[in-house]
Each structure stands twice: as C-alpha cells, then as structure tokens.
Amino acid sequence: MSLRAEQKLQTRQALMGAARELMDSGRGFGSLSLREVARRAGIVPTGFYRHFQDMDELGLALVAEVGETFRETLRQVRRNEFELGGLVEASTRIFLDAVSANRAQFLFLAREQYGGSQPVRQAIAALRQRITDDLAADLKLMNRLPHLDEAALGVLSDLVVKTVFATLPELIDPPDAHLPTHLAAAAKITQQLRFIFVGGKHWSGIGRPDA
C-alpha cells in the first residue's frame, strides 16, 4: 500500500472512530453533525468529503465494520463448538468476549437498529438477515437438529439473532451490582438461547400437524 493510500485509510478510520467516540457519550448517530465528526477526527469539514459522501455513508461504513466483527464471531463459534463444550455455551462465551472487545461497535449497533437514519436502519436489518442466514447454514452443517428442514432452521435462526440483537443494550451497559446473578444479561441470554434450542429439538417444523 502506498503512503498516500495508507494516510487516506488512516483518516477514514479516524472519522469512523470520531463518530463512535461522540456516540459513546450517549448520543445517537442521527444527532451527529459532519462538522463535529470532522473536528473530532482532526480534519477540516471539507476533508470529510474525500472519504464519505455524507453522514449516512459514514453510518453505512460503521454498519459494515460491526457486521464483519459480528460474522467473524459466528465463525469462531462454529470453529470452537466442540472445544468449548456445547453450542449455546460456546456461542454465549465467544459473543460476550466480542462485545467486550468491540464495545463501541456494538454500542452503535444496539442503538441504531432503532435509530433516526433510515439508510443505517435498513443496512442493520440487512446485516441481521445475513447473520441469520449464516447461522442457519452453520446449524445445517453442524447437524444438531437433523429433523428440521432449511425453512425451519431459518425460523429458529431468526429467533436466535433477534434475541441477541434485542439483548445487546443490556450486554453493553454495566451490570447492576445488586441484580441477582440469574437476572444478569449474560445469564439471561444464555438461558434464552438454551430455551430456543431445547424447543427446537422438540419442534416438528413448519406446517407439521404437531408443530
């Protein structure tokens, strides 16, 4: 990579980092202005346009970034499934580690799935569907629920992913010191995922008489 290309990449990443830093104070992405993001990144506002067409394009880049982190986490779940002692336990442990290591990315995802930017919301919805498709493919490959066809695995995967997305805000916020252990976010998501997979083992599938 040339020096010029490397500098351009660094400035692009600085802009993305600046947006994450501003959101870390409790603000939504839709409330950020181009000028303050550029100022936080240490460049003039006109320099912003060398990297992004507008704030929505910056938001889409942030979605793509956390999307790759999320999907890599799922790949780690599949690689470590047997080593870590079970699908639910491995999924939860690896996912919680990923959230902790990439808090700013997941904070953006947690807030902006219901945020003010329509392009960003749509991109997050598309990401959620890709993650669902990845999980359904993984479940089929693992053959843990051989009685379920692809359509049923898709429904189960959709429920798993939506549960995880809905729990993100609780996982990111510091836990209440007085909260009972079984009500802590990490414990709840483990039990919720276990409930889904236990139910999946006893579910006949879509359209079956006893479904």
C-alpha positions, 0 to 999 in steps of 0.5 A: 500500500502506498503512503498516500493510500495508507494516510487516506485509510488512516483518516477514514478510520479516524472519522469512523472512530470520531463518530463512535467516540461522540456516540459513546457519550450517549448520543445517537448517530442521527444527532451527529453533525459532519462538522463535529465528526470532522473536528473530532477526527482532526480534519477540516469539514471539507476533508470529510468529503474525500472519504464519505459522501455524507453522514449516512455513508459514514453510518453505512461504513460503521454498519459494515465494520460491526457486521464483519466483527459480528460474522467473524464471531459466528465463525469462531463459534462454529470453529470452537463448538466442540472445544468449548463444550456445547453450542449455546455455551460456546456461542454465549462465551465467544459473543460476550468476549466480542462485545467486550472487545468491540464495545463501541461497535456494538454500542452503535449497533444496539442503538441504531437498529432503532435509530433516526437514519433510515439508510443505517436502519435498513443496512442493520436489518440487512446485516441481521438477515445475513447473520441469520442466514449464516447461522442457519447454514452453520446449524445445517452443517453442524447437524444438531437438529437433523429433523428440521428442514432449511425453512425451519432452521431459518425460523429458529435462526431468526429467533436466535439473532433477534434475541441477541440483537434485542439483548445487546443494550443490556450486554453493553451497559454495566451490570447492576451490582445488586441484580441477582446473578440469574437476572444478569444479561449474560445469564439471561441470554444464555438461558434464552438461547438454551430455551430456543434450542431445547424447543427446537429439538422438540419442534416438528417444523413448519406446517407439521400437524404437531408443530 
